[in-house]
Amino acid sequence: MNGPVPAASTDPGAVPGAPAASDAVPVQDDPRGAPRGARHAGPAAGAPRWARPGLWAVLALAAFLYTWALGRNGDANGYYAAAILSGTQSWKAFFFGALDAGSFITVDKPPVALWVMGLSARVFGYGTWSMLLPQAAAGVASVWAVHSAVRRSLAELPGHASWAAGLVAALVMTLTPITVAINRDNNPDTVLVLLLVAAAWFCLEAIRDGRTRTLVVSAVLVGFAFNTKMLQAYLVVPAFALAYLALAPGTVLRRFGRLPAAGAALGVSSGWWMLVVDLWPAGSRPYVGGSTDNSVWDLVIGYNGLGRIFGGNGRGGGGGFGGEPGAGRLFNDVLAGQISWLLPFAVLALTCGLVLAGRRSLPGARAALLLWGGWLVVHYAVFSFSSGTFHPYYTTAMAPAVAALTGLGGVLMWQAHRESPVWAWALPLGIAVTGAWSFTVLRRSSDFVPWLAWAVAGASAVAVLGLVAARLGRRTRLRIAAAALLAGVLGGLAGPAAYALTPLGSAVNGTNPTAGPAGSGGPGGMRGFGGTPGGTRPGFPGDGARQAPPQGPGGGADAGAGTTADGAADGPVADGAAGDAAARGDGMRGGPGGSLSAEMIAYLKENRGGATWLVAVGSAQSASSAILSTGLPVIAMGGFTGSDPAMTADRLQELVASGRLRYVMPGGGRSGPGGGGSSEVSTWVQANCTAVAASEYGGTGAPEGTTGTGQSLYRCG
């Protein structure tokens, strides 16, 4: 090339519309001592020939891991799947994130992730692929964004080091086992990670260019992440603020002066949905699931806030999925194989990288190391010591930081190994520790690819010896070091790669997705929460195909279509909606809260009349199963846990008197004021409704008037 090439034409990892720069940026003195050209350098011009094919290969690998046999995952997490299906039937349910199309109660999370999947389901019809493909796409986009952020942060380095760092980071992100598992599911964490990685990208750009508007964009993205999973989104804020205040252009006073605009943007983008919901008249919107007082504020602070950290009162507590809290939680038998493979290397890379970047005056690298390092430290502390509900898949939020630090610090340590005998120990030590830890994790499941642990140990040993030999050699030093480095990379990624492949071989466990051999994902191993693996129902087609609900009186798409009372379905069930359980002959299984047989479902549909809801049950597990099987609204009186005070005797009496509800199955939820197991509700039902004998719907093997689980079905009105 005879001249500089514009960044936009050479950068497959650049974000459209972002500030661009090239190697031709004139160098001027920076008042803080760093060359201004280095500080504002964007993507390095002239990508090496292997850079583009390498990036596309990693993205293709990510797409393969996240989409292979995706159809077998069925409804994945039926709780969220029911809300997505309901959102295709009612815009009101869509906006609030209601579990049912009648908008009685919301799910226990804000709705941004549901909106992403719900819009796809509205366009293409509800089904496994239309629901889960946006999740997979978000996962691939996160890999791309991590690559771009890491590469741009090392653009100050000569040669192709930045491209190598970005590629390593992208590969680590792609092969993180828990990330593969969650990107094949419909939990909100996949969208959360994408929004936070995008926010990190813009925060690093704000540190480079000093523009307030770039920092504001970062804050807005964090706000949307808040509306995906509430306070978990804010775990990155300390890291962003630290990196910005430490290394953004201008004086400290000027840096502090830009923060109010970012803070205002964060507040507005975080709070607008919460404000709308809490100001909406409670009588004409769904109850806020997970709250104790029907407010989003209580949900933020309680169930999805302090309850997750401290537990207590059964609302946010009860987490045994991730093992006991403590400094070693992320390395226990449950979580080690999900996220910890490269944690020791990432910590060493952060420590060494900060020193090396400071000595070489690399402000972009220092900013990135501070940001991703702070991200990792805060998540580690919160995830390790939280006493509330903790699922292994929460740790997918750590994957971008681990990946970025591995790429950034790994390349800096590689260059130091080649150039400085003082730092020659760092990279071999990192490879040795990584190999030893991978060997330990793999041997915990000795029946899982039993030879792999020894292969990892061998590759790591070869890498360490090769790097040491390279420092002692002369003529062939670079070739030996390169071969040793390749062996180290293969040894470090072999374990997570093996675990990452396991979700492709079976249906996802929708409520607690994990990767690795059976038994490595916590209580129950790869088994689900009161059902079959992957959240699928017995007899459900393995390829995720859907049957449309039957058309006609008493069931199917037209039963709830056009109903407007209390926000009921305002349109027909989309083509490809959940099939008819009775027609398939399969039962409907939920978690706590009991189950409804196919015979009972057929009876309820036949006798529903003009009611908005098919039936009211104790908890969301039973309700979501019924919603997905019939495509009809079902009330979850006690929400997800069964203990939400969403249903009261007065509210139940109102629904029955207006004809919007005819059948109730009280109990099945945890006892609580007004919840699914509420004595108040049960007492009213027993006093004012008639028990339905099992013989009326063809039930067998159950006492008169019960469902077979000790719960009674009642006809009211």
LINBELNOR-V81109 format. One record per residue. N is the residue number from 1. RES is the residue in three letters. OMEGA is omega in degrees with one decimal (999 if undefined). Layout:
N	RES	OMEGA
N	RES	OMEGA
//
This chain:
1	MET	-178.9
2	ASN	-177.8
3	GLY	-179.2
4	PRO	178.6
5	VAL	-179.9
6	PRO	-176.7
7	ALA	-174.4
8	ALA	-175.9
9	SER	-175.5
10	THR	-169.7
11	ASP	176.3
12	PRO	-178.6
13	GLY	-178.9
14	ALA	178.1
15	VAL	-178.9
16	PRO	176.6
17	GLY	-179.3
18	ALA	178.2
19	PRO	-178.5
20	ALA	177.0
21	ALA	-179.7
22	SER	179.1
23	ASP	-177.1
24	ALA	-179.7
25	VAL	-179.2
26	PRO	-178.4
27	VAL	176.0
28	GLN	-179.5
29	ASP	175.7
30	ASP	-179.5
31	PRO	178.6
32	ARG	172.2
33	GLY	-178.6
34	ALA	176.9
35	PRO	-177.9
36	ARG	178.4
37	GLY	178.2
38	ALA	-177.8
39	ARG	-175.2
40	HIS	-179.6
41	ALA	175.6
42	GLY	-177.9
43	PRO	178.2
44	ALA	179.3
45	ALA	175.2
46	GLY	178.2
47	ALA	176.5
48	PRO	-175.0
49	ARG	-178.3
50	TRP	-171.3
51	ALA	-178.0
52	ARG	177.7
53	PRO	179.1
54	GLY	179.6
55	LEU	-179.5
56	TRP	177.3
57	ALA	178.8
58	VAL	178.2
59	LEU	177.4
60	ALA	176.3
61	LEU	178.2
62	ALA	179.3
63	ALA	178.5
64	PHE	-177.9
65	LEU	-174.8
66	TYR	-175.0
67	THR	-176.1
68	TRP	178.8
69	ALA	-176.8
70	LEU	-176.8
71	GLY	-178.4
72	ARG	-177.3
73	ASN	173.9
74	GLY	179.7
75	ASP	-177.4
76	ALA	175.2
77	ASN	-174.3
78	GLY	179.5
79	TYR	178.9
80	TYR	179.0
81	ALA	178.2
82	ALA	178.3
83	ALA	178.5
84	ILE	177.0
85	LEU	179.9
86	SER	178.1
87	GLY	175.3
88	THR	-178.3
89	GLN	-175.8
90	SER	177.1
91	TRP	177.0
92	LYS	176.5
93	ALA	178.9
94	PHE	-176.2
95	PHE	-176.1
96	PHE	-174.3
97	GLY	-177.6
98	ALA	177.5
99	LEU	-174.6
100	ASP	-179.0
101	ALA	174.8
102	GLY	175.7
103	SER	175.1
104	PHE	-176.1
105	ILE	178.8
106	THR	167.4
107	VAL	-173.2
108	ASP	176.8
109	LYS	172.9
110	PRO	-161.7
111	PRO	-172.7
112	VAL	178.9
113	ALA	176.7
114	LEU	178.1
115	TRP	-179.1
116	VAL	-179.9
117	MET	-178.8
118	GLY	177.2
119	LEU	176.3
120	SER	179.7
121	ALA	176.8
122	ARG	-178.2
123	VAL	-171.7
124	PHE	-175.0
125	GLY	-177.4
126	TYR	177.1
127	GLY	-177.4
128	THR	-176.0
129	TRP	-179.1
130	SER	-179.9
131	MET	-171.3
132	LEU	180.0
133	LEU	174.9
134	PRO	177.2
135	GLN	178.6
136	ALA	178.7
137	ALA	177.1
138	ALA	177.3
139	GLY	177.9
140	VAL	178.8
141	ALA	177.9
142	SER	177.6
143	VAL	179.8
144	TRP	-178.2
145	ALA	176.7
146	VAL	177.6
147	HIS	-177.9
148	SER	-177.9
149	ALA	-178.7
150	VAL	-177.6
151	ARG	-180.0
152	ARG	-179.5
153	SER	179.0
154	LEU	-179.2
155	ALA	179.3
156	GLU	-178.5
157	LEU	176.8
158	PRO	176.8
159	GLY	-173.3
160	HIS	-176.5
161	ALA	-177.1
162	SER	179.6
163	TRP	177.6
164	ALA	179.2
165	ALA	179.1
166	GLY	-178.8
167	LEU	177.3
168	VAL	179.7
169	ALA	179.7
170	ALA	-179.0
171	LEU	177.6
172	VAL	177.9
173	MET	-178.0
174	THR	-172.3
175	LEU	175.8
176	THR	-170.7
177	PRO	-176.8
178	ILE	177.9
179	THR	175.4
180	VAL	-178.2
181	ALA	-174.8
182	ILE	178.6
183	ASN	175.1
184	ARG	-175.1
185	ASP	-179.7
186	ASN	170.8
187	ASN	-173.6
188	PRO	-172.0
189	ASP	180.0
190	THR	178.1
191	VAL	176.5
192	LEU	-178.1
193	VAL	179.8
194	LEU	-179.4
195	LEU	-179.0
196	LEU	176.5
197	VAL	176.4
198	ALA	177.3
199	ALA	177.3
200	ALA	178.6
201	TRP	-178.2
202	PHE	176.2
203	CYS	177.2
204	LEU	175.5
205	GLU	178.2
206	ALA	177.2
207	ILE	179.6
208	ARG	-172.0
209	ASP	177.2
210	GLY	-176.8
211	ARG	179.8
212	THR	-176.5
213	ARG	177.6
214	THR	176.6
215	LEU	178.5
216	VAL	177.5
217	VAL	177.2
218	SER	-179.4
219	ALA	178.8
220	VAL	179.3
221	LEU	175.0
222	VAL	177.2
223	GLY	176.3
224	PHE	175.0
225	ALA	174.9
226	PHE	179.1
227	ASN	171.2
228	THR	-179.2
229	LYS	172.1
230	MET	-165.4
231	LEU	177.1
232	GLN	179.6
233	ALA	-175.5
234	TYR	179.5
235	LEU	179.3
236	VAL	-172.5
237	VAL	177.9
238	PRO	179.8
239	ALA	179.1
240	PHE	-178.1
241	ALA	180.0
242	LEU	-178.7
243	ALA	-178.0
244	TYR	-178.0
245	LEU	-177.6
246	ALA	-166.6
247	LEU	177.6
248	ALA	-179.4
249	PRO	175.8
250	GLY	179.4
251	THR	178.9
252	VAL	179.7
253	LEU	178.9
254	ARG	179.0
255	ARG	176.5
256	PHE	-178.6
257	GLY	179.4
258	ARG	-174.4
259	LEU	179.7
260	PRO	178.7
261	ALA	178.0
262	ALA	178.5
263	GLY	177.9
264	ALA	178.7
265	ALA	178.2
266	LEU	-179.7
267	GLY	-178.5
268	VAL	-177.2
269	SER	176.9
270	SER	-166.9
271	GLY	-172.0
272	TRP	-178.8
273	TRP	178.1
274	MET	-179.5
275	LEU	179.1
276	VAL	-177.4
277	VAL	-176.5
278	ASP	176.5
279	LEU	179.6
280	TRP	178.2
281	PRO	-174.0
282	ALA	-178.0
283	GLY	-176.9
284	SER	175.1
285	ARG	178.7
286	PRO	173.2
287	TYR	-179.6
288	VAL	-177.0
289	GLY	-179.6
290	GLY	-179.7
291	SER	177.2
292	THR	-175.8
293	ASP	176.4
294	ASN	177.0
295	SER	177.0
296	VAL	179.4
297	TRP	178.1
298	ASP	178.2
299	LEU	-179.2
300	VAL	-174.3
301	ILE	-174.4
302	GLY	-171.8
303	TYR	-179.3
304	ASN	-179.1
305	GLY	-177.7
306	LEU	178.4
307	GLY	178.8
308	ARG	-177.4
309	ILE	-173.8
310	PHE	-177.2
311	GLY	176.1
312	GLY	173.9
313	ASN	177.6
314	GLY	-177.5
315	ARG	-174.8
316	GLY	176.7
317	GLY	176.7
318	GLY	-176.9
319	GLY	171.7
320	GLY	-173.3
321	PHE	-176.2
322	GLY	-179.7
323	GLY	-176.4
324	GLU	176.6
325	PRO	178.5
326	GLY	-176.0
327	ALA	-178.0
328	GLY	-174.9
329	ARG	-175.2
330	LEU	179.3
331	PHE	-178.6
332	ASN	-175.7
333	ASP	-178.4
334	VAL	-169.2
335	LEU	-173.9
336	ALA	-177.9
337	GLY	-179.3
338	GLN	-169.6
339	ILE	-164.0
340	SER	-172.2
341	TRP	-175.4
342	LEU	178.8
343	LEU	178.4
344	PRO	178.9
345	PHE	-179.3
346	ALA	178.6
347	VAL	177.6
348	LEU	179.2
349	ALA	177.8
350	LEU	-177.6
351	THR	-179.3
352	CYS	-177.5
353	GLY	179.1
354	LEU	178.9
355	VAL	-177.3
356	LEU	179.3
357	ALA	177.9
358	GLY	-179.7
359	ARG	-177.0
360	ARG	-179.7
361	SER	178.7
362	LEU	-175.3
363	PRO	178.9
364	GLY	178.3
365	ALA	178.9
366	ARG	179.3
367	ALA	-179.4
368	ALA	179.2
369	LEU	176.6
370	LEU	-177.1
371	LEU	-177.5
372	TRP	177.2
373	GLY	175.6
374	GLY	175.8
375	TRP	-176.8
376	LEU	-176.5
377	VAL	-178.4
378	VAL	178.9
379	HIS	178.8
380	TYR	-178.3
381	ALA	-177.3
382	VAL	-177.9
383	PHE	-177.8
384	SER	-169.3
385	PHE	178.3
386	SER	-179.3
387	SER	179.2
388	GLY	179.7
389	THR	-179.5
390	PHE	177.3
391	HIS	177.8
392	PRO	-174.8
393	TYR	173.9
394	TYR	-174.5
395	THR	174.8
396	THR	177.8
397	ALA	177.6
398	MET	-173.5
399	ALA	179.1
400	PRO	-179.5
401	ALA	178.3
402	VAL	-178.8
403	ALA	-177.7
404	ALA	180.0
405	LEU	177.2
406	THR	178.8
407	GLY	-178.0
408	LEU	-176.5
409	GLY	179.5
410	GLY	179.6
411	VAL	178.1
412	LEU	178.0
413	MET	177.0
414	TRP	178.9
415	GLN	178.5
416	ALA	178.3
417	HIS	-179.2
418	ARG	-169.8
419	GLU	-171.2
420	SER	175.6
421	PRO	179.1
422	VAL	-177.0
423	TRP	-176.6
424	ALA	-178.0
425	TRP	-167.5
426	ALA	-176.6
427	LEU	175.8
428	PRO	178.3
429	LEU	179.2
430	GLY	179.4
431	ILE	179.8
432	ALA	179.9
433	VAL	179.3
434	THR	178.8
435	GLY	179.8
436	ALA	-179.8
437	TRP	176.9
438	SER	177.6
439	PHE	-179.7
440	THR	-178.7
441	VAL	-178.3
442	LEU	-179.5
443	ARG	175.4
444	ARG	174.8
445	SER	-170.1
446	SER	178.8
447	ASP	-179.2
448	PHE	-177.9
449	VAL	-169.1
450	PRO	-178.9
451	TRP	-171.6
452	LEU	-178.8
453	ALA	-179.5
454	TRP	176.4
455	ALA	177.3
456	VAL	179.0
457	ALA	179.7
458	GLY	179.8
459	ALA	179.7
460	SER	178.6
461	ALA	177.7
462	VAL	-179.1
463	ALA	-178.7
464	VAL	179.9
465	LEU	179.2
466	GLY	179.2
467	LEU	176.7
468	VAL	179.4
469	ALA	-179.1
470	ALA	178.6
471	ARG	-178.1
472	LEU	-178.2
473	GLY	-178.5
474	ARG	-171.5
475	ARG	-176.3
476	THR	-173.8
477	ARG	-176.6
478	LEU	-179.5
479	ARG	178.4
480	ILE	-179.6
481	ALA	179.6
482	ALA	177.9
483	ALA	178.2
484	ALA	178.9
485	LEU	178.0
486	LEU	177.7
487	ALA	178.9
488	GLY	178.2
489	VAL	179.8
490	LEU	178.7
491	GLY	-178.9
492	GLY	-176.4
493	LEU	-176.8
494	ALA	179.9
495	GLY	178.2
496	PRO	178.8
497	ALA	178.8
498	ALA	177.1
499	TYR	-176.7
500	ALA	-179.8
501	LEU	-173.0
502	THR	178.9
503	PRO	-178.3
504	LEU	-173.7
505	GLY	-179.2
506	SER	178.4
507	ALA	-179.2
508	VAL	170.7
509	ASN	-167.2
510	GLY	-175.4
511	THR	-180.0
512	ASN	-175.7
513	PRO	176.5
514	THR	175.9
515	ALA	177.5
516	GLY	-178.4
517	PRO	178.7
518	ALA	-179.7
519	GLY	-178.0
520	SER	-175.5
521	GLY	176.9
522	GLY	-177.6
523	PRO	-179.9
524	GLY	179.0
525	GLY	-178.2
526	MET	-177.2
527	ARG	-173.9
528	GLY	-172.1
529	PHE	178.2
530	GLY	179.8
531	GLY	-179.1
532	THR	179.6
533	PRO	176.5
534	GLY	-178.6
535	GLY	179.8
536	THR	-179.3
537	ARG	-179.6
538	PRO	178.5
539	GLY	-178.0
540	PHE	-177.6
541	PRO	-176.0
542	GLY	-176.8
543	ASP	175.7
544	GLY	-179.6
545	ALA	-179.2
546	ARG	169.5
547	GLN	177.8
548	ALA	176.5
549	PRO	-178.4
550	PRO	179.1
551	GLN	176.3
552	GLY	-176.2
553	PRO	172.2
554	GLY	-179.4
555	GLY	173.6
556	GLY	-169.2
557	ALA	-172.1
558	ASP	-174.9
559	ALA	-179.1
560	GLY	-175.4
561	ALA	174.8
562	GLY	179.5
563	THR	-178.3
564	THR	-177.0
565	ALA	175.6
566	ASP	175.4
567	GLY	-179.3
568	ALA	-174.5
569	ALA	-178.3
570	ASP	177.7
571	GLY	-178.9
572	PRO	174.9
573	VAL	-177.0
574	ALA	175.1
575	ASP	-179.6
576	GLY	179.5
577	ALA	-173.0
578	ALA	-175.6
579	GLY	-177.3
580	ASP	-177.3
581	ALA	-178.5
582	ALA	-179.8
583	ALA	-178.7
584	ARG	-179.3
585	GLY	179.3
586	ASP	177.0
587	GLY	178.3
588	MET	-176.2
589	ARG	172.9
590	GLY	175.1
591	GLY	175.6
592	PRO	-179.1
593	GLY	175.4
594	GLY	-177.5
595	SER	177.9
596	LEU	-179.2
597	SER	177.4
598	ALA	179.6
599	GLU	179.2
600	MET	178.4
601	ILE	179.0
602	ALA	177.9
603	TYR	-178.5
604	LEU	179.8
605	LYS	-178.8
606	GLU	-174.5
607	ASN	-177.3
608	ARG	-177.5
609	GLY	-178.6
610	GLY	-178.1
611	ALA	177.0
612	THR	-175.5
613	TRP	178.6
614	LEU	-178.2
615	VAL	171.7
616	ALA	-179.2
617	VAL	-171.3
618	GLY	-172.8
619	SER	-175.0
620	ALA	-179.5
621	GLN	176.4
622	SER	-177.4
623	ALA	-177.2
624	SER	177.6
625	SER	179.5
626	ALA	178.8
627	ILE	-177.9
628	LEU	-179.5
629	SER	-174.6
630	THR	-172.9
631	GLY	-177.2
632	LEU	178.5
633	PRO	175.8
634	VAL	-178.8
635	ILE	169.6
636	ALA	-170.5
637	MET	-176.9
638	GLY	178.4
639	GLY	-174.3
640	PHE	-177.7
641	THR	-174.3
642	GLY	-176.6
643	SER	176.6
644	ASP	178.6
645	PRO	-175.6
646	ALA	-178.3
647	MET	173.7
648	THR	178.7
649	ALA	179.3
650	ASP	179.2
651	ARG	178.9
652	LEU	178.9
653	GLN	178.8
654	GLU	-179.2
655	LEU	179.4
656	VAL	-178.3
657	ALA	-179.4
658	SER	179.0
659	GLY	-178.8
660	ARG	179.9
661	LEU	179.9
662	ARG	-173.0
663	TYR	-177.8
664	VAL	173.0
665	MET	-175.1
666	PRO	-179.5
667	GLY	179.2
668	GLY	175.9
669	GLY	175.4
670	ARG	179.6
671	SER	178.8
672	GLY	-178.5
673	PRO	176.7
674	GLY	-177.5
675	GLY	-177.1
676	GLY	179.7
677	GLY	-174.4
678	SER	176.6
679	SER	179.2
680	GLU	-179.8
681	VAL	-179.1
682	SER	179.5
683	THR	179.9
684	TRP	-178.9
685	VAL	-178.5
686	GLN	-178.1
687	ALA	-171.1
688	ASN	-177.0
689	CYS	-177.1
690	THR	178.2
691	ALA	179.0
692	VAL	178.5
693	ALA	-179.7
694	ALA	-179.1
695	SER	-179.4
696	GLU	178.8
697	TYR	174.5
698	GLY	179.4
699	GLY	179.2
700	THR	174.4
701	GLY	-179.4
702	ALA	176.1
703	PRO	179.2
704	GLU	174.9
705	GLY	-179.7
706	THR	-177.0
707	THR	-173.7
708	GLY	177.2
709	THR	-179.5
710	GLY	179.0
711	GLN	-176.9
712	SER	171.9
713	LEU	-178.2
714	TYR	173.2
715	ARG	-177.5
716	CYS	177.9
717	GLY	999
//
